[in-house]
Amino acid sequence: MFDVLVIGGGNAALCAALMAKEAGASVLLLESAPKEWRGGNSIHTRNMRSMHDGPEDVMSDAYPEEEYWQDVLKVTGGITDEALARLTIKATANCRGWMQKHGVRFQAPLSGTLNLSKTNAFFMGGGKALVNAYFRSAEKLGVEIRYNATVTSLDIKDGKFLAAYVGDERIEARACVLAAGGFESNREWLKEAWGVNEFGEAPADNFLIRGTRFNKGVLLKQLIDMGADSVSDATQAHMVAIDARAPLYDGGICTRVDCVSFGIVVNKNAQRFSDEGEDFWPKRYAFWGRLVAQQPGQIGYSIIDSKVLGRFMPPVFPGDKADSLEDLADMLGLDREALLKTVREYNAACKVGTFDHTIMDDCHTEGIEPAKTHWALPIDTGPFYGYILRPGVTFTYLGLKTTEKANVHFGGKPSDNLFVAGEMMAGNVLGKGYAAGIGMAIGTVFGRIAGTQAAQCALSHQDTQNAAA
């Protein structure tokens, strides 16, 4: 029997496995994906939001606890567990040395990463390199790893973990860490959660999945059905407005369209529907997928002109380009007159001050709804560009309620030997909204906590058994 069973193969699972092994436990890690697709959503990441009290090797200035907390408070609208959020924030200040010990390397942000040089530490080689480094370290330390090992059910009695099943195979362990992700690739669950909208549509039919196809939420659903305490709701997610040409799964970060805040976004009726300049893009990009999901047809159109080229990370796939707005409307399949009317009204409302995309500038609109509160410039200089957008789900927020020791809870009582980390509990901190890099912060911090606690539980149980013998 293994001391610790870790279910999952992404950042949180690997952090848990490494910490448990370092604590002296025997560890088995079960990854649902084949080896070539290992790593879950973590392979699509590129940085971690990190607290620091002064300039560091790859981060500028200082990003103290209170500023970090205010960012979390703002993006979540207060729907967060402050104690767990602050625990996460403070712990990020001490993670990077441990990460480097296990082979992760960092680099300064590249140009076009939008105000992240102060707040986020970037992984050299991105999330794929991070995951590979952790797997190499885990193998070297003696963690047993199995691929294509989808856990189909758990045996839990009175809140205590007894075993996991991979098909008909029963795998027992003294303690278990759940880090198997959300349910974003479970189309039926998404459809059930989102239902039918006012237009008679099932919005989830038009969702694309930015991350792994292996996050079905099977264990999450089973645990909730068994009475495990949960947080957030099934419609809340890290959801990005992405290029409509993206693949159904694993498009990752390259499908993101980062020009939203520099132009306007309209729906299929050529109507604007939200403030494109509400805040810096790293604090807003994960809202826009949800906004698009609420529009008819779950489709949006980001429209810019030539003045703003070079001010954002260009999308991988070029957008539609036209010398006139009329031609652009035709290319995008929008009604010409409706788009021209929207642009005329927007242009007339622009109060151009001193444009500066690096700060919350004073370029705004007056007299139209929705307002654009920053970076509002008239769309008047051809050629014009358009990008068709769809909702891209990265990970879901419905998860298992936990506390500072990462225990799964049943009826308010913590399990003695079942722990949770990563996307399966991120909703404790992220009731809604997102800030770039916080998912990796939560996964790293709670993966480390869960692994440590699981090892302590297993080893103390082993000591008790030895003493009894």
C-alpha positions as CSV (number, residue, x, y, z in Angstrom):
1,M,0.0,0.0,0.0
2,F,1.2,3.5,-0.9
3,D,1.3,6.2,1.8
4,V,0.0,8.9,-0.5
5,L,-2.1,8.6,-3.7
6,V,-2.2,11.7,-5.8
7,I,-4.9,11.9,-8.5
8,G,-4.0,14.3,-11.2
9,G,-1.0,15.2,-13.3
10,G,-0.9,19.0,-13.4
11,N,0.9,21.6,-11.4
12,A,-1.0,21.1,-8.1
13,A,-0.8,17.3,-8.3
14,L,3.0,17.4,-9.0
15,C,3.6,19.9,-6.2
16,A,1.7,17.6,-3.8
17,A,3.6,14.5,-5.0
18,L,6.9,16.2,-4.6
19,M,6.2,17.6,-1.1
20,A,4.8,14.2,0.1
21,K,7.9,12.4,-1.2
22,E,10.2,15.0,0.3
23,A,8.4,14.3,3.6
24,G,9.3,10.6,3.4
25,A,6.1,9.1,2.1
26,S,5.8,6.6,-0.7
27,V,3.8,8.2,-3.5
28,L,1.8,7.0,-6.5
29,L,0.6,9.6,-9.0
30,L,-2.2,8.7,-11.4
31,E,-2.4,10.8,-14.6
32,S,-5.5,10.4,-16.7
33,A,-3.8,11.5,-19.9
34,P,-1.2,9.7,-22.0
35,K,2.4,10.7,-21.4
36,E,2.4,13.0,-24.4
37,W,-0.5,15.0,-23.1
38,R,0.4,15.0,-19.4
39,G,0.2,18.1,-17.3
40,G,-3.4,19.1,-17.5
41,N,-4.1,22.8,-18.0
42,S,-0.8,23.6,-16.5
43,I,1.0,23.0,-19.9
44,H,-0.9,26.1,-21.2
45,T,0.2,28.5,-18.5
46,R,3.1,30.8,-18.6
47,N,3.4,32.6,-15.2
48,M,2.5,32.7,-11.5
49,R,1.3,35.8,-9.7
50,S,3.8,36.3,-6.8
51,M,4.0,38.5,-3.8
52,H,7.3,40.2,-3.3
53,D,8.4,43.2,-1.1
54,G,11.0,44.6,-3.5
55,P,12.5,44.1,-7.0
56,E,13.5,40.5,-7.7
57,D,15.4,38.8,-10.5
58,V,12.5,38.6,-12.9
59,M,10.0,41.0,-11.3
60,S,10.1,44.8,-10.9
61,D,9.2,47.1,-8.0
62,A,7.3,45.6,-5.1
63,Y,4.0,43.7,-5.0
64,P,3.1,43.5,-1.3
65,E,0.4,41.5,0.3
66,E,-2.2,44.2,0.6
67,E,-2.0,45.2,-3.1
68,Y,-2.3,41.6,-4.1
69,W,-5.3,41.2,-1.8
70,Q,-7.0,44.3,-3.2
71,D,-6.5,42.8,-6.7
72,V,-8.1,39.6,-5.7
73,L,-10.9,41.4,-3.9
74,K,-11.6,43.5,-7.0
75,V,-11.7,40.8,-9.6
76,T,-13.8,38.5,-7.4
77,G,-16.2,41.2,-6.3
78,G,-15.6,40.0,-2.8
79,I,-16.7,36.4,-3.5
80,T,-13.6,34.9,-1.9
81,D,-12.4,33.4,1.4
82,E,-10.1,36.1,2.7
83,A,-8.2,33.8,5.0
84,L,-7.4,31.3,2.2
85,A,-6.7,34.1,-0.3
86,R,-4.2,35.8,2.1
87,L,-2.6,32.4,2.8
88,T,-2.1,31.9,-0.9
89,I,-0.8,35.4,-1.4
90,K,1.8,35.2,1.4
91,A,2.9,31.7,0.5
92,T,3.8,32.8,-3.1
93,A,6.6,34.9,-1.7
94,N,8.4,31.7,-0.6
95,C,7.6,29.3,-3.5
96,R,10.1,30.1,-6.2
97,G,13.2,28.8,-4.5
98,W,11.5,25.4,-4.0
99,M,10.3,25.5,-7.6
100,Q,13.8,26.2,-8.8
101,K,15.2,23.3,-6.8
102,H,12.9,21.1,-8.8
103,G,14.1,22.4,-12.1
104,V,11.8,25.3,-12.9
105,R,13.5,28.3,-14.4
106,F,12.2,31.9,-14.6
107,Q,12.6,34.7,-17.0
108,A,11.6,38.4,-17.3
109,P,8.4,39.0,-19.1
110,L,8.5,39.6,-22.9
111,S,7.2,42.8,-24.4
112,G,3.4,42.9,-24.9
113,T,2.6,41.0,-21.7
114,L,0.6,43.9,-20.4
115,N,1.6,45.2,-17.0
116,L,2.7,41.9,-15.5
117,S,6.4,42.7,-14.9
118,K,5.6,43.8,-11.4
119,T,3.2,41.1,-10.4
120,N,4.1,37.8,-12.2
121,A,7.1,35.5,-12.5
122,F,7.2,34.0,-15.9
123,F,8.3,30.4,-16.5
124,M,11.2,29.9,-18.9
125,G,9.7,27.6,-21.6
126,G,6.2,28.2,-20.3
127,G,4.0,25.7,-18.4
128,K,5.1,22.8,-20.5
129,A,8.7,23.2,-19.3
130,L,7.5,23.6,-15.7
131,V,5.5,20.4,-15.9
132,N,8.3,18.5,-17.5
133,A,10.7,19.7,-14.8
134,Y,8.4,18.5,-12.1
135,F,7.9,15.1,-13.7
136,R,11.7,14.7,-14.0
137,S,12.2,15.6,-10.4
138,A,9.4,13.3,-9.2
139,E,10.8,10.4,-11.2
140,K,14.3,11.0,-9.8
141,L,12.9,11.1,-6.2
142,G,11.1,7.8,-6.7
143,V,7.5,8.9,-7.2
144,E,5.7,6.1,-9.1
145,I,3.8,7.6,-12.1
146,R,1.1,5.9,-14.2
147,Y,-0.3,7.4,-17.3
148,N,-3.7,6.6,-19.0
149,A,-4.8,5.9,-15.4
150,T,-8.3,7.5,-15.3
151,V,-9.8,7.2,-11.8
152,T,-13.4,6.3,-12.2
153,S,-14.6,6.3,-8.6
154,L,-13.6,6.6,-5.0
155,D,-14.3,4.4,-2.0
156,I,-15.0,6.8,0.9
157,K,-16.6,5.8,4.2
158,D,-17.6,8.4,6.8
159,G,-15.4,11.0,5.2
160,K,-12.4,8.7,5.2
161,F,-10.6,7.8,1.9
162,L,-10.2,4.0,1.5
163,A,-9.4,3.4,-2.2
164,A,-9.6,4.7,-5.7
165,Y,-10.7,2.6,-8.7
166,V,-9.0,2.7,-12.2
167,G,-11.6,0.7,-14.0
168,D,-11.8,-2.6,-12.0
169,E,-8.5,-2.1,-10.3
170,R,-8.7,-1.1,-6.6
171,I,-5.8,1.1,-5.4
172,E,-5.6,1.7,-1.6
173,A,-3.5,4.3,0.1
174,R,-3.2,5.8,3.6
175,A,-4.0,9.3,2.3
176,C,-5.1,10.8,-0.9
177,V,-4.7,14.2,-2.7
178,L,-7.3,15.1,-5.2
179,A,-5.9,17.4,-7.9
180,A,-7.8,16.2,-11.0
181,G,-9.0,19.6,-12.3
182,G,-12.5,20.9,-13.0
183,F,-15.2,19.7,-15.4
184,E,-14.6,22.1,-18.3
185,S,-14.3,19.3,-20.9
186,N,-17.6,17.7,-19.7
187,R,-19.9,19.2,-22.3
188,E,-23.0,17.6,-20.8
189,W,-22.3,19.1,-17.4
190,L,-21.6,22.5,-19.0
191,K,-24.9,22.3,-20.8
192,E,-26.8,21.3,-17.7
193,A,-25.2,24.2,-15.8
194,W,-25.8,26.9,-18.4
195,G,-29.3,25.6,-19.5
196,V,-31.2,27.5,-22.2
197,N,-30.9,31.3,-22.5
198,E,-33.5,33.9,-23.4
199,F,-32.9,33.4,-27.1
200,G,-33.8,29.7,-26.8
201,E,-30.1,28.7,-27.2
202,A,-27.9,26.3,-25.2
203,P,-24.9,28.6,-24.7
204,A,-22.5,25.7,-23.9
205,D,-23.0,24.3,-27.4
206,N,-20.7,27.1,-28.6
207,F,-18.1,26.9,-25.9
208,L,-14.5,26.0,-26.8
209,I,-12.2,24.5,-24.3
210,R,-8.8,26.2,-24.0
211,G,-7.3,23.5,-21.9
212,T,-7.2,19.7,-21.6
213,R,-9.8,17.4,-22.9
214,F,-9.3,15.1,-19.9
215,N,-10.9,17.3,-17.2
216,K,-14.4,15.7,-17.0
217,G,-15.1,16.3,-13.3
218,V,-16.1,12.7,-12.6
219,L,-14.6,12.6,-9.1
220,L,-15.8,16.2,-8.3
221,K,-19.4,15.2,-9.2
222,Q,-19.1,11.9,-7.2
223,L,-17.9,13.7,-4.1
224,I,-20.5,16.4,-4.2
225,D,-23.2,13.7,-4.7
226,M,-21.7,11.9,-1.6
227,G,-22.1,15.0,0.5
228,A,-18.8,16.7,0.2
229,D,-19.0,20.5,0.9
230,S,-18.7,22.6,-2.2
231,V,-18.0,26.2,-3.2
232,S,-18.9,28.5,-6.1
233,D,-21.4,27.5,-8.8
234,A,-21.3,25.5,-12.0
235,T,-21.4,28.5,-14.3
236,Q,-18.4,30.3,-12.8
237,A,-15.2,29.7,-14.7
238,H,-12.0,31.2,-16.1
239,M,-13.6,32.0,-19.4
240,V,-11.8,34.0,-22.1
241,A,-12.9,35.5,-25.3
242,I,-10.8,33.6,-27.8
243,D,-10.4,33.4,-31.6
244,A,-13.5,31.6,-33.0
245,R,-11.2,29.5,-35.2
246,A,-9.6,27.9,-32.2
247,P,-9.7,24.1,-31.8
248,L,-12.3,22.5,-29.5
249,Y,-9.6,21.5,-27.0
250,D,-6.1,22.5,-26.1
251,G,-5.9,25.8,-28.0
252,G,-4.2,27.3,-24.9
253,I,-2.9,30.8,-24.7
254,C,-2.2,31.3,-28.4
255,T,-5.9,31.5,-29.1
256,R,-6.4,34.6,-26.9
257,V,-7.2,37.9,-28.6
258,D,-5.6,40.7,-26.6
259,C,-6.8,43.8,-28.5
260,V,-10.2,44.1,-26.8
261,S,-9.3,47.1,-24.6
262,F,-8.0,49.0,-27.6
263,G,-11.2,49.1,-29.7
264,I,-14.8,48.1,-29.3
265,V,-16.5,44.7,-29.1
266,V,-19.9,44.1,-30.6
267,N,-22.3,41.2,-30.7
268,K,-24.0,39.7,-33.8
269,N,-26.3,42.7,-34.0
270,A,-23.3,45.0,-34.1
271,Q,-24.2,46.4,-30.6
272,R,-21.6,47.1,-27.9
273,F,-22.4,45.3,-24.6
274,S,-19.7,46.0,-22.1
275,D,-16.9,48.5,-21.1
276,E,-13.8,47.4,-23.1
277,G,-11.6,49.7,-21.0
278,E,-12.7,48.9,-17.4
279,D,-9.3,47.7,-16.2
280,F,-5.9,46.4,-17.3
281,W,-6.3,43.4,-19.5
282,P,-4.7,40.9,-17.1
283,K,-7.6,41.6,-14.7
284,R,-10.3,41.5,-17.3
285,Y,-9.4,39.0,-20.0
286,A,-11.0,36.1,-18.1
287,F,-14.3,38.1,-17.8
288,W,-14.8,38.5,-21.5
289,G,-15.6,34.9,-22.3
290,R,-18.5,35.0,-19.9
291,L,-19.7,38.3,-21.5
292,V,-19.6,36.8,-24.9
293,A,-21.4,33.7,-23.7
294,Q,-24.3,35.9,-22.6
295,Q,-24.7,37.4,-26.1
296,P,-27.0,35.9,-28.8
297,G,-25.2,33.1,-30.6
298,Q,-22.4,33.3,-28.1
299,I,-20.3,35.3,-30.5
300,G,-18.5,38.6,-30.4
301,Y,-16.4,40.8,-32.7
302,S,-13.4,42.8,-31.6
303,I,-12.8,45.8,-33.9
304,I,-9.8,48.0,-33.9
305,D,-8.1,50.4,-36.3
306,S,-4.5,50.9,-37.3
307,K,-3.6,53.4,-34.6
308,V,-3.3,50.8,-31.9
309,L,-1.3,48.2,-33.8
310,G,1.9,47.3,-31.8
311,R,0.3,48.0,-28.4
312,F,-0.8,44.5,-27.7
313,M,0.5,40.9,-28.2
314,P,-0.7,40.1,-31.7
315,P,-2.9,37.0,-32.0
316,V,-1.4,34.0,-33.7
317,F,-4.0,34.0,-36.5
318,P,-4.4,37.3,-38.4
319,G,-7.8,38.9,-38.2
320,D,-9.9,40.2,-41.1
321,K,-8.5,43.3,-42.6
322,A,-10.3,45.9,-44.7
323,D,-9.7,49.5,-45.9
324,S,-13.2,50.5,-44.9
325,L,-15.6,49.7,-42.1
326,E,-18.2,48.7,-44.7
327,D,-16.0,46.1,-46.1
328,L,-15.0,44.9,-42.7
329,A,-18.6,44.5,-41.8
330,D,-19.1,42.3,-44.9
331,M,-16.1,40.2,-44.1
332,L,-17.3,39.6,-40.5
333,G,-20.9,38.9,-41.5
334,L,-22.3,42.0,-39.7
335,D,-25.0,44.4,-40.9
336,R,-23.2,47.3,-42.5
337,E,-25.5,50.1,-41.3
338,A,-25.7,48.7,-37.8
339,L,-21.9,48.6,-37.4
340,L,-21.5,52.0,-38.9
341,K,-24.1,53.5,-36.6
342,T,-22.4,51.9,-33.5
343,V,-18.9,53.2,-34.6
344,R,-20.3,56.7,-35.3
345,E,-21.9,56.9,-31.9
346,Y,-18.8,55.6,-30.2
347,N,-16.5,57.9,-32.0
348,A,-18.7,60.9,-31.2
349,A,-18.6,60.0,-27.5
350,C,-14.8,59.7,-27.3
351,K,-13.2,62.3,-25.1
352,V,-9.6,61.9,-26.0
353,G,-7.1,63.0,-23.5
354,T,-3.5,61.7,-23.2
355,F,-3.6,58.1,-24.5
356,D,-1.3,55.8,-22.5
357,H,-1.9,52.1,-22.6
358,T,0.5,51.5,-19.7
359,I,-1.7,53.3,-17.2
360,M,-5.5,53.8,-16.6
361,D,-5.5,56.9,-18.8
362,D,-8.0,59.7,-19.2
363,C,-9.3,58.7,-22.7
364,H,-13.0,57.9,-22.1
365,T,-16.5,58.2,-23.5
366,E,-19.4,60.4,-22.4
367,G,-23.0,60.1,-23.2
368,I,-23.2,56.4,-24.4
369,E,-24.0,53.1,-22.7
370,P,-22.0,51.1,-22.0
371,A,-19.3,53.7,-21.4
372,K,-15.7,53.0,-22.2
373,T,-13.8,54.3,-19.2
374,H,-10.1,54.1,-20.5
375,W,-8.2,53.9,-23.7
376,A,-11.1,55.2,-25.8
377,L,-9.9,56.4,-29.2
378,P,-12.1,56.9,-32.2
379,I,-12.0,54.1,-34.7
380,D,-11.2,56.2,-37.8
381,T,-7.9,55.2,-39.3
382,G,-7.8,52.4,-41.8
383,P,-7.1,49.7,-42.5
384,F,-9.5,48.3,-39.9
385,Y,-9.2,44.9,-38.3
386,G,-11.8,42.5,-36.9
387,Y,-11.5,39.3,-34.8
388,I,-14.4,36.9,-34.3
389,L,-14.7,35.7,-30.7
390,R,-16.1,32.7,-28.9
391,P,-16.2,31.8,-25.2
392,G,-13.1,29.7,-24.3
393,V,-13.4,27.8,-21.0
394,T,-10.1,27.3,-19.2
395,F,-11.3,25.8,-16.0
396,T,-14.4,25.8,-13.9
397,Y,-14.7,27.2,-10.3
398,L,-17.3,24.8,-8.8
399,G,-15.1,22.8,-6.4
400,L,-14.6,21.3,-2.9
401,K,-14.7,23.5,0.1
402,T,-11.5,23.4,2.1
403,T,-9.5,25.3,4.8
404,E,-5.9,26.1,5.5
405,K,-4.8,22.4,5.7
406,A,-6.5,21.5,2.4
407,N,-8.8,18.8,3.8
408,V,-12.0,17.9,2.0
409,H,-15.0,18.6,4.2
410,F,-18.2,16.6,4.6
411,G,-21.0,18.3,6.5
412,G,-18.5,20.9,7.8
413,K,-16.2,18.2,9.2
414,P,-12.7,17.8,7.7
415,S,-11.7,14.4,6.3
416,D,-8.7,12.9,8.2
417,N,-7.0,11.6,5.1
418,L,-8.5,13.2,1.9
419,F,-7.1,16.5,0.7
420,V,-7.7,18.7,-2.3
421,A,-5.6,21.1,-4.4
422,G,-5.7,23.1,-7.7
423,E,-8.7,23.7,-9.8
424,M,-10.8,21.3,-7.6
425,M,-10.7,23.9,-4.8
426,A,-9.8,27.1,-6.6
427,G,-13.3,28.4,-6.1
428,N,-12.6,29.0,-2.4
429,V,-10.4,31.9,-3.5
430,L,-12.0,32.6,-6.9
431,G,-15.8,32.8,-6.4
432,K,-15.8,34.6,-9.8
433,G,-13.4,36.6,-11.9
434,Y,-9.6,36.2,-12.4
435,A,-6.3,37.9,-12.3
436,A,-3.5,36.6,-14.6
437,G,-1.3,34.0,-12.9
438,I,-3.4,33.4,-9.8
439,G,-4.5,29.9,-10.8
440,M,-0.9,28.7,-10.7
441,A,-0.5,30.5,-7.4
442,I,-3.4,28.6,-5.9
443,G,-2.3,25.3,-7.4
444,T,1.3,25.7,-6.2
445,V,0.4,26.8,-2.7
446,F,-2.3,24.3,-2.0
447,G,-0.5,21.5,-3.8
448,R,2.4,21.9,-1.4
449,I,0.0,22.1,1.6
450,A,-2.0,19.1,0.5
451,G,1.1,17.0,-0.1
452,T,2.6,17.9,3.2
453,Q,-0.6,17.2,5.1
454,A,-1.2,13.9,3.3
455,A,2.3,12.7,4.1
456,Q,2.0,13.7,7.8
457,C,-1.4,11.8,7.9
458,A,0.0,8.7,6.2
459,L,3.2,8.5,8.2
460,S,1.5,9.0,11.5
461,H,-1.0,6.3,10.6
462,Q,1.9,4.0,9.7
463,D,3.6,4.8,13.0
464,T,0.4,3.9,14.9
465,Q,0.1,0.6,13.0
466,N,3.8,-0.2,13.7
467,A,3.4,0.6,17.4
468,A,0.3,-1.6,17.6
469,A,2.1,-4.5,16.0
